[in-house]
Amino acid sequence: MQSSTDSRNALVFEDDPDLRVLLRRALQEEGYAVHDSERAADVNVLYEAAPPSVAVIDVNLPGRSGFFALHRIRSMDQQNGRRTRVFVISGSVDPILQEEALAGGADAFLIKPFTIQSLRDRVRTN
């Protein structure tokens, strides 16, 4: 299985354009080529174009939820012998969402608002 250090691609799924820009910049500053979308439905196209080592996924996206993107990434990882580090983000403090994210294969769940530095720290250490 390829480790997360084999590629420097990152996927970001966030519908807030300002936060999407901040996440993109933070990951670019960590050396990642970032591909982003406001829609979870774009996950297959983005994954196939640039298999990621890191993904940041908002739970509440227009259309399909971020959990759709999480499950698709895990499925494609399994098919491709990869392991993407996935960070799910949400403005909700609902513990059920956190449990669902972690049970679905997320490496961490960050509650908005979080600092960009806290995301960078997780990306560096996970």
DSSP file (Angstrom, degrees, kcal/mol; ACC not computed):
  #  RESIDUE AA STRUCTURE BP1 BP2  ACC     N-H-->O    O-->H-N    N-H-->O    O-->H-N    TCO  KAPPA ALPHA  PHI   PSI    X-CA   Y-CA   Z-CA
    1    1 A M              0   0    0      0, 0.0    81,-0.2     0, 0.0     2,-0.2   0.000 360.0 360.0 360.0 134.4    0.0    0.0    0.0
    2    2 A Q        -     0   0    0     79,-3.4    81,-0.5    78,-0.2     2,-0.1  -0.511 360.0-130.7 -71.7 136.8    1.3    3.4   -0.9
    3    3 A S    >   -     0   0    0     -2,-0.2     3,-1.8    79,-0.1     4,-0.3  -0.360  25.4-102.2 -82.9 169.1    1.9    5.6    2.1
    4    4 A S  T 3  S+     0   0    0      1,-0.3     3,-0.5     2,-0.1    81,-0.1   0.628 118.0  63.9 -67.7 -12.1    0.6    9.2    2.4
    5    5 A T  T 3  S+     0   0    0      1,-0.2    -1,-0.3     3,-0.1    48,-0.1   0.492  79.2  84.2 -90.3  -1.4    4.1   10.5    1.6
    6    6 A D  S <  S+     0   0    0     -3,-1.8     2,-0.3    47,-0.0    -1,-0.2   0.750  98.9  27.5 -73.5 -23.1    4.2    9.0   -1.9
    7    7 A S        -     0   0    0     -3,-0.5    -1,-0.0    -4,-0.3    43,-0.0  -0.938  61.1-148.5-133.9 159.2    2.3   12.0   -3.4
    8    8 A R        +     0   0    0     -2,-0.3    25,-3.0    45,-0.1     2,-0.4  -0.208  57.6 123.5-119.4  40.9    2.0   15.6   -2.5
    9    9 A N  E     -a   33   0A   0     42,-0.4    44,-2.9    23,-0.2    45,-1.4  -0.802  38.4-169.5-100.5 145.0   -1.6   16.1   -3.8
   10   10 A A  E     -ab  34  54A   0     23,-2.6    25,-2.6    -2,-0.4     2,-0.4  -0.989   9.9-152.4-132.9 143.9   -4.4   17.4   -1.6
   11   11 A L  E     -ab  35  55A   0     43,-2.1    45,-2.6    -2,-0.4     2,-0.4  -0.933   9.6-167.5-112.3 139.7   -8.1   17.5   -2.1
   12   12 A V  E     -ab  36  56A   0     23,-2.0    25,-2.2    -2,-0.4     2,-0.6  -0.995   7.1-173.5-128.3 127.2  -10.3   20.2   -0.5
   13   13 A F  E     +ab  37  57A   0     43,-2.9    45,-2.9    -2,-0.4     2,-0.3  -0.935  30.3 136.8-120.0 105.4  -14.1   20.0   -0.4
   14   14 A E        -     0   0    0     23,-1.9    25,-0.1    -2,-0.6    47,-0.1  -0.972  40.3-158.6-152.2 129.9  -15.5   23.2    1.1
   15   15 A D  S    S+     0   0    0     45,-0.3    23,-0.1    -2,-0.3     3,-0.1   0.661  73.8  88.3 -89.0 -15.2  -18.4   25.3    0.0
   16   16 A D     >  -     0   0    0      1,-0.2     4,-2.7     2,-0.0     5,-0.2  -0.745  69.1-154.0 -81.4 112.9  -17.4   28.5    1.7
   17   17 A P  H  > S+     0   0    0      0, 0.0     4,-1.9     0, 0.0    -1,-0.2   0.849  90.3  51.1 -61.5 -34.8  -15.2   30.2   -0.9
   18   18 A D  H  > S+     0   0    0      2,-0.2     4,-2.0     1,-0.2     5,-0.1   0.931 113.4  43.7 -67.9 -44.2  -13.1   32.2    1.7
   19   19 A L  H  > S+     0   0    0      2,-0.2     4,-2.9     1,-0.2     5,-0.2   0.891 110.5  56.5 -67.2 -37.9  -12.4   29.1    3.8
   20   20 A R  H  X S+     0   0    0     -4,-2.7     4,-2.6     1,-0.2    -1,-0.2   0.910 107.8  48.5 -58.9 -41.8  -11.6   27.1    0.7
   21   21 A V  H  X S+     0   0    0     -4,-1.9     4,-2.7    -5,-0.2    -1,-0.2   0.921 111.8  49.1 -63.8 -44.1   -9.0   29.7   -0.3
   22   22 A L  H  X S+     0   0    0     -4,-2.0     4,-2.5     2,-0.2    -2,-0.2   0.923 113.0  46.7 -62.1 -44.2   -7.5   29.6    3.2
   23   23 A L  H  X S+     0   0    0     -4,-2.9     4,-2.4     2,-0.2     5,-0.2   0.920 112.2  50.8 -63.8 -43.2   -7.3   25.8    3.2
   24   24 A R  H  X S+     0   0    0     -4,-2.6     4,-2.6    -5,-0.2    -2,-0.2   0.947 112.5  46.1 -58.1 -50.0   -5.8   25.8   -0.3
   25   25 A R  H  X S+     0   0    0     -4,-2.7     4,-2.6     1,-0.2    -2,-0.2   0.914 111.2  51.9 -61.6 -43.4   -3.1   28.3    0.6
   26   26 A A  H  X S+     0   0    0     -4,-2.5     4,-0.8     1,-0.2    -1,-0.2   0.922 113.4  43.8 -60.5 -44.1   -2.3   26.5    3.9
   27   27 A L  H  <>S+     0   0    0     -4,-2.4     5,-2.3     1,-0.2     3,-0.4   0.873 111.7  53.3 -71.0 -36.2   -1.8   23.2    2.1
   28   28 A Q  H ><5S+     0   0    0     -4,-2.6     3,-1.9     1,-0.2    -2,-0.2   0.902 105.5  54.5 -62.7 -39.6    0.1   24.8   -0.8
   29   29 A E  H 3<5S+     0   0    0     -4,-2.6    -1,-0.2     1,-0.3    -2,-0.2   0.737 103.9  56.1 -66.2 -21.0    2.5   26.3    1.8
   30   30 A E  T 3<5S-     0   0    0     -4,-0.8    -1,-0.3    -3,-0.4    -2,-0.2   0.379 130.0 -97.8 -88.9   3.3    3.0   22.7    3.1
   31   31 A G  T < 5S+     0   0    0     -3,-1.9     2,-0.3     1,-0.3    -3,-0.2   0.607  77.7 138.0  95.9  13.4    4.1   21.7   -0.4
   32   32 A Y      < -     0   0    0     -5,-2.3     2,-0.6    -8,-0.1    -1,-0.3  -0.693  54.2-133.2 -94.7 144.3    0.9   20.2   -1.7
   33   33 A A  E     -a    9   0A   0    -25,-3.0   -23,-2.6    -2,-0.3     2,-0.4  -0.871  37.5-148.8 -85.2 120.4   -0.7   20.6   -5.1
   34   34 A V  E     -a   10   0A   0     -2,-0.6     2,-0.4   -25,-0.2   -23,-0.2  -0.804  22.5-175.9-107.1 134.7   -4.3   21.4   -4.2
   35   35 A H  E     -a   11   0A   0    -25,-2.6   -23,-2.0    -2,-0.4     2,-0.3  -0.995  20.2-179.3-122.8 129.0   -7.4   20.5   -6.1
   36   36 A D  E     +a   12   0A   0     -2,-0.4     2,-0.3   -25,-0.2   -23,-0.2  -0.889  16.9 174.5-136.9 161.9  -10.6   21.8   -4.7
   37   37 A S  E     -a   13   0A   0    -25,-2.2   -23,-1.9    -2,-0.3    -2,-0.0  -0.981  34.0-136.1-156.1 157.2  -14.4   21.9   -5.2
   38   38 A E  S    S+     0   0    0     -2,-0.3     2,-0.4   -25,-0.2   -25,-0.1   0.435  90.4  70.7 -91.7  -1.4  -17.5   23.1   -3.4
   39   39 A R    >   -     0   0    0     22,-0.1     3,-1.5     1,-0.1    24,-0.1  -0.961  65.4-152.8-125.6 128.5  -19.2   19.8   -4.2
   40   40 A A  G >  S+     0   0    0     24,-0.6     3,-2.1    22,-0.5     4,-0.2   0.784  94.0  74.5 -63.1 -26.9  -18.6   16.3   -2.9
   41   41 A A  G 3  S+     0   0    0      1,-0.3     3,-0.4    23,-0.2     4,-0.3   0.681  86.0  64.3 -62.1 -16.4  -19.9   14.9   -6.2
   42   42 A D  G <> S+     0   0    0     -3,-1.5     4,-2.3     1,-0.2    -1,-0.3   0.419  72.3 101.8 -84.4   2.0  -16.6   16.0   -7.8
   43   43 A V  H <> S+     0   0    0     -3,-2.1     4,-2.8     1,-0.2     5,-0.3   0.876  76.8  50.8 -59.1 -43.3  -14.6   13.5   -5.7
   44   44 A N  H  > S+     0   0    0     -3,-0.4     4,-2.5    -4,-0.2    -1,-0.2   0.937 112.6  45.6 -62.2 -46.6  -14.2   10.8   -8.4
   45   45 A V  H  > S+     0   0    0     -4,-0.3     4,-2.0     1,-0.2    -1,-0.2   0.929 116.5  44.8 -63.1 -46.4  -12.9   13.3  -11.0
   46   46 A L  H  X S+     0   0    0     -4,-2.3     4,-2.0     2,-0.2    -2,-0.2   0.910 113.7  49.5 -66.3 -42.2  -10.5   15.0   -8.6
   47   47 A Y  H  < S+     0   0    0     -4,-2.8    -2,-0.2    -5,-0.3    -1,-0.2   0.936 113.0  46.5 -62.2 -46.6   -9.2   11.8   -7.1
   48   48 A E  H  < S+     0   0    0     -4,-2.5    -1,-0.2    -5,-0.3    -2,-0.2   0.848 112.6  50.5 -66.9 -33.6   -8.5   10.2  -10.5
   49   49 A A  H  < S+     0   0    0     -4,-2.0    -1,-0.2     1,-0.3    -2,-0.2   0.860 133.9   6.1 -71.0 -35.5   -6.8   13.4  -11.8
   50   50 A A  S  < S-     0   0    0     -4,-2.0    -1,-0.3    -5,-0.2    -2,-0.2  -0.629  77.5-141.5-151.9  83.7   -4.5   13.7   -8.8
   51   51 A P        -     0   0    0      0, 0.0   -42,-0.4     0, 0.0     2,-0.1  -0.253  33.0-134.4 -51.8 124.0   -4.6   10.8   -6.3
   52   52 A P        -     0   0    0      0, 0.0   -42,-0.2     0, 0.0    31,-0.1  -0.396  30.7-166.2 -87.9 156.7   -4.3   12.6   -2.9
   53   53 A S  S    S+     0   0    0    -44,-2.9    32,-2.6     1,-0.3     2,-0.3   0.552  88.3  30.8-101.9 -19.2   -2.2   12.0    0.1
   54   54 A V  E     -bc  10  85A   0    -45,-1.4   -43,-2.1    30,-0.2     2,-0.3  -0.994  64.1-176.4-138.6 142.8   -4.4   14.4    2.1
   55   55 A A  E     -bc  11  86A   0     30,-2.4    32,-3.0    -2,-0.3     2,-0.5  -0.997  10.0-162.2-138.6 139.1   -8.0   15.5    1.9
   56   56 A V  E     -bc  12  87A   0    -45,-2.6   -43,-2.9    -2,-0.3     2,-0.5  -0.988  18.9-175.4-118.5 123.2  -10.0   18.1    3.9
   57   57 A I  E     -bc  13  88A   0     30,-2.5    32,-2.9    -2,-0.5     2,-0.3  -0.970  19.7-145.8-130.2 121.6  -13.7   17.6    3.7
   58   58 A D  E     - c   0  89A   0    -45,-2.9    32,-0.2    -2,-0.5     3,-0.1  -0.633  15.1-141.3 -77.0 141.3  -16.5   19.8    5.1
   59   59 A V  S    S+     0   0    0     30,-2.2     7,-3.1    -2,-0.3     2,-1.0   0.938  88.6  59.1 -68.4 -47.1  -19.5   17.7    6.2
   60   60 A N        +     0   0    0     29,-0.2   -45,-0.3     5,-0.2    -1,-0.2  -0.726  69.4 150.1 -94.5  98.7  -22.2   20.1    5.0
   61   61 A L        -     0   0    0     -2,-1.0   -22,-0.1     2,-0.1     2,-0.1  -0.869  53.4 -90.4-121.7 156.2  -21.8   20.6    1.2
   62   62 A P  S    S-     0   0    0      0, 0.0     2,-0.6     0, 0.0   -22,-0.5  -0.417 100.5  -4.3 -66.0 142.4  -24.4   21.4   -1.4
   63   63 A G  S    S+     0   0    0    -24,-0.1     2,-0.2    -2,-0.1    -2,-0.1  -0.668 132.1  28.5  78.4-118.4  -25.9   18.3   -2.9
   64   64 A R  S    S-     0   0    0     -2,-0.6   -24,-0.6     1,-0.1   -23,-0.2  -0.490  89.8-114.5 -77.4 146.5  -24.1   15.2   -1.5
   65   65 A S    >>  -     0   0    0     -2,-0.2     3,-1.2    -5,-0.1     4,-0.9  -0.231  27.1-103.7 -75.8 167.9  -22.6   15.5    2.0
   66   66 A G  H 3> S+     0   0    0     -7,-3.1     4,-2.4     1,-0.3    -7,-0.2   0.754 117.9  69.9 -61.5 -24.6  -19.0   15.4    2.8
   67   67 A F  H 3> S+     0   0    0     -8,-0.4     4,-2.7     1,-0.2    -1,-0.3   0.838  92.7  58.0 -64.5 -30.4  -19.5   11.8    4.0
   68   68 A F  H <> S+     0   0    0     -3,-1.2     4,-2.4     2,-0.2    -1,-0.2   0.945 107.9  46.0 -60.6 -47.4  -20.1   10.8    0.4
   69   69 A A  H  X S+     0   0    0     -4,-0.9     4,-2.7     2,-0.2    -2,-0.2   0.912 111.9  52.0 -62.4 -42.5  -16.6   12.2   -0.5
   70   70 A L  H  X S+     0   0    0     -4,-2.4     4,-2.3     1,-0.2    -2,-0.2   0.943 112.1  45.0 -58.7 -49.2  -15.1   10.4    2.6
   71   71 A H  H  X S+     0   0    0     -4,-2.7     4,-2.2     1,-0.2    -1,-0.2   0.878 113.3  50.1 -65.9 -37.7  -16.6    7.1    1.6
   72   72 A R  H  X S+     0   0    0     -4,-2.4     4,-3.0    -5,-0.2     5,-0.3   0.919 110.1  50.5 -66.6 -42.4  -15.6    7.4   -2.1
   73   73 A I  H  X S+     0   0    0     -4,-2.7     4,-2.8     1,-0.2    -2,-0.2   0.935 111.6  47.9 -60.6 -45.6  -12.0    8.3   -1.1
   74   74 A R  H  X S+     0   0    0     -4,-2.3     4,-2.1    -5,-0.2    -1,-0.2   0.899 113.1  48.6 -63.3 -39.2  -11.8    5.3    1.2
   75   75 A S  H  X S+     0   0    0     -4,-2.2     4,-2.1     2,-0.2    -2,-0.2   0.933 114.0  44.8 -65.6 -46.2  -13.2    3.1   -1.6
   76   76 A M  H  X S+     0   0    0     -4,-3.0     4,-1.8     2,-0.2    -2,-0.2   0.871 110.7  55.5 -67.8 -35.6  -10.9    4.4   -4.2
   77   77 A D  H  X>S+     0   0    0     -4,-2.8     5,-2.5    -5,-0.3     4,-0.8   0.941 108.4  48.1 -57.8 -46.8   -7.9    4.1   -1.8
   78   78 A Q  H ><5S+     0   0    0     -4,-2.1     3,-0.7     1,-0.2    -2,-0.2   0.911 112.0  48.8 -62.1 -42.7   -8.8    0.4   -1.3
   79   79 A Q  H 3<5S+     0   0    0     -4,-2.1    -1,-0.2     1,-0.2    -2,-0.2   0.810 119.4  39.2 -65.6 -29.6   -9.0   -0.2   -5.0
   80   80 A N  H 3<5S-     0   0    0     -4,-1.8    -1,-0.2    -5,-0.2   -78,-0.2   0.338 109.3-115.0-106.3   5.6   -5.7    1.6   -5.6
   81   81 A G  T <<5S+     0   0    0     -4,-0.8   -79,-3.4    -3,-0.7     2,-0.2   0.879  73.2 128.7  64.7  38.1   -3.7    0.4   -2.6
   82   82 A R      < -     0   0    0     -5,-2.5     2,-0.3   -81,-0.2    -1,-0.2  -0.686  50.9-149.5-118.4 170.5   -3.4    3.8   -1.1
   83   83 A R        -     0   0    0    -81,-0.5     2,-0.3    -2,-0.2    -9,-0.1  -0.776  15.1-166.0-144.5  97.6   -4.2    5.5    2.2
   84   84 A T        -     0   0    0     -2,-0.3     2,-0.6   -11,-0.2   -30,-0.2  -0.653  22.6-127.2 -81.4 134.8   -5.2    9.1    2.0
   85   85 A R  E     -c   54   0A   0    -32,-2.6   -30,-2.4    -2,-0.3     2,-0.5  -0.759  31.8-161.6 -81.1 122.0   -5.2   11.1    5.3
   86   86 A V  E     -c   55   0A   0     -2,-0.6    21,-2.8    19,-0.3    22,-1.2  -0.922  14.6-169.6-116.9 128.1   -8.6   12.6    5.6
   87   87 A F  E     -cd  56 108A   0    -32,-3.0   -30,-2.5    -2,-0.5     2,-0.4  -0.963  11.0-157.4-115.4 115.1   -9.6   15.5    7.9
   88   88 A V  E     -cd  57 109A   0     20,-2.5    22,-2.9    -2,-0.6     2,-0.3  -0.765  10.5-166.3 -93.8 136.4  -13.3   16.1    8.2
   89   89 A I  E     +cd  58 110A   0    -32,-2.9   -30,-2.2    -2,-0.4     2,-0.3  -0.918  13.1 160.9-124.1 149.7  -14.4   19.6    9.2
   90   90 A S  E     - d   0 111A   0     20,-1.8    22,-3.3    -2,-0.3   -32,-0.0  -0.981  43.6-135.5-162.2 151.7  -17.7   20.9   10.5
   91   91 A G  S    S+     0   0    0     -2,-0.3     2,-0.3    20,-0.2    20,-0.1   0.511  83.0  96.4 -82.8  -6.9  -19.3   23.8   12.3
   92   92 A S        -     0   0    0      1,-0.1    20,-0.1     2,-0.1    -2,-0.1  -0.636  57.8-162.7 -88.4 140.7  -21.4   21.3   14.2
   93   93 A V        +     0   0    0     -2,-0.3    -1,-0.1    18,-0.1    18,-0.0   0.224  45.2 137.4 -99.9  12.2  -20.3   20.0   17.7
   94   94 A D    >>  -     0   0    0      1,-0.2     4,-1.5     2,-0.1     3,-0.7  -0.434  48.9-150.2 -62.4 116.8  -22.7   17.0   17.3
   95   95 A P  H 3> S+     0   0    0      0, 0.0     4,-2.6     0, 0.0     5,-0.2   0.771  93.9  64.1 -63.4 -23.8  -20.8   14.0   18.7
   96   96 A I  H 3> S+     0   0    0      2,-0.2     4,-2.6     1,-0.2     5,-0.2   0.902 101.7  49.5 -66.5 -39.0  -22.7   11.7   16.3
   97   97 A L  H <> S+     0   0    0     -3,-0.7     4,-2.6     2,-0.2    -1,-0.2   0.921 111.4  49.4 -63.1 -43.0  -21.2   13.5   13.3
   98   98 A Q  H  X S+     0   0    0     -4,-1.5     4,-2.5     1,-0.2     5,-0.2   0.932 112.2  47.6 -61.7 -45.0  -17.8   13.1   14.8
   99   99 A E  H  X S+     0   0    0     -4,-2.6     4,-2.8     1,-0.2     5,-0.2   0.909 111.8  50.5 -62.4 -42.3  -18.4    9.4   15.5
  100  100 A E  H  X S+     0   0    0     -4,-2.6     4,-1.8     2,-0.2    -1,-0.2   0.908 110.9  49.2 -62.7 -42.0  -19.7    8.9   11.9
  101  101 A A  H  <>S+     0   0    0     -4,-2.6     5,-2.7     2,-0.2     4,-0.3   0.941 115.1  42.7 -63.2 -47.7  -16.6   10.6   10.4
  102  102 A L  H ><5S+     0   0    0     -4,-2.5     3,-1.2     1,-0.2    -2,-0.2   0.894 114.5  50.3 -68.3 -39.3  -14.2    8.6   12.5
  103  103 A A  H 3<5S+     0   0    0     -4,-2.8    -1,-0.2     1,-0.2    -2,-0.2   0.819 106.9  57.0 -66.3 -29.8  -16.1    5.3   11.9
  104  104 A G  T 3<5S-     0   0    0     -4,-1.8    -1,-0.2    -5,-0.2    -2,-0.2   0.480 131.6 -89.9 -80.9  -2.5  -16.1    6.1    8.2
  105  105 A G  T < 5S+     0   0    0     -3,-1.2   -19,-0.3     1,-0.3    -3,-0.2   0.518  72.4 151.3 110.2   6.3  -12.3    6.3    8.1
  106  106 A A      < -     0   0    0     -5,-2.7    -1,-0.3    -6,-0.2   -19,-0.2  -0.429  39.4-147.4 -67.3 145.2  -11.5   10.0    8.8
  107  107 A D  S    S-     0   0    0    -21,-2.8     2,-0.3     1,-0.3   -20,-0.2   0.746  78.2  -2.3 -82.7 -25.6   -8.2   10.5   10.5
  108  108 A A  E     -d   87   0A   0    -22,-1.2   -20,-2.5    -7,-0.1     2,-0.5  -0.985  58.1-140.2-160.9 158.0   -9.4   13.5   12.5
  109  109 A F  E     -d   88   0A   0     -2,-0.3     2,-0.5   -22,-0.2   -20,-0.2  -0.990  19.8-165.6-125.1 119.4  -12.5   15.7   12.9
  110  110 A L  E     -d   89   0A   0    -22,-2.9   -20,-1.8    -2,-0.5     2,-0.5  -0.908  11.7-141.2-110.3 133.2  -12.0   19.4   13.3
  111  111 A I  E     -d   90   0A   0     -2,-0.5   -20,-0.2   -22,-0.2   -18,-0.1  -0.796  36.7 -89.0 -95.4 128.8  -14.7   21.7   14.6
  112  112 A K  S    S+     0   0    0    -22,-3.3     2,-0.1    -2,-0.5     3,-0.0  -0.545 108.1  48.7 -74.1 143.2  -15.0   25.1   13.0
  113  113 A P  S    S+     0   0    0      0, 0.0     2,-0.3     0, 0.0    -2,-0.1   0.516  79.7 149.6 -81.1 141.0  -13.7   27.6   13.8
  114  114 A F        -     0   0    0     -4,-0.1     2,-0.3    -2,-0.1    -2,-0.1  -0.880  48.0-102.9-125.4 161.1  -10.3   26.0   14.0
  115  115 A T     >  -     0   0    0     -2,-0.3     4,-1.5     1,-0.1     3,-0.3  -0.613  19.1-130.2 -85.2 147.0   -6.9   27.6   13.4
  116  116 A I  H  > S+     0   0    0     -2,-0.3     4,-2.7     1,-0.2     5,-0.2   0.860 110.8  60.1 -60.5 -34.5   -5.2   27.0   10.1
  117  117 A Q  H  > S+     0   0    0      1,-0.2     4,-2.8     2,-0.2    -1,-0.2   0.884  99.9  54.4 -61.9 -37.8   -2.1   26.2   12.2
  118  118 A S  H  > S+     0   0    0     -3,-0.3     4,-1.8     2,-0.2    -1,-0.2   0.886 110.0  47.1 -65.1 -36.1   -4.0   23.4   14.0
  119  119 A L  H  X S+     0   0    0     -4,-1.5     4,-2.7     2,-0.2     5,-0.2   0.939 111.5  50.6 -67.2 -46.1   -4.8   21.9   10.5
  120  120 A R  H  X S+     0   0    0     -4,-2.7     4,-2.4     1,-0.2    -2,-0.2   0.918 108.7  52.4 -56.7 -43.8   -1.1   22.3    9.4
  121  121 A D  H  X S+     0   0    0     -4,-2.8     4,-1.8     1,-0.2    -1,-0.2   0.908 111.1  46.6 -59.9 -42.3    0.0   20.5   12.6
  122  122 A R  H  X S+     0   0    0     -4,-1.8     4,-2.7     2,-0.2    -1,-0.2   0.911 111.1  51.4 -66.9 -41.9   -2.3   17.6   11.9
  123  123 A V  H  < S+     0   0    0     -4,-2.7    -2,-0.2     1,-0.2    -1,-0.2   0.894 112.3  47.5 -61.6 -39.1   -1.2   17.4    8.3
  124  124 A R  H  < S+     0   0    0     -4,-2.4    -1,-0.2    -5,-0.2    -2,-0.2   0.845 121.3  34.3 -70.8 -33.6    2.4   17.3    9.4
  125  125 A T  H  <        0   0    0     -4,-1.8    -2,-0.2    -5,-0.2    -1,-0.2   0.711 360.0 360.0-100.5 -21.4    2.0   14.7   12.1
  126  126 A N     <        0   0    0     -4,-2.7    -1,-0.2    -5,-0.2    -3,-0.1   0.487 360.0 360.0 -85.0 360.0   -0.7   12.3   10.8
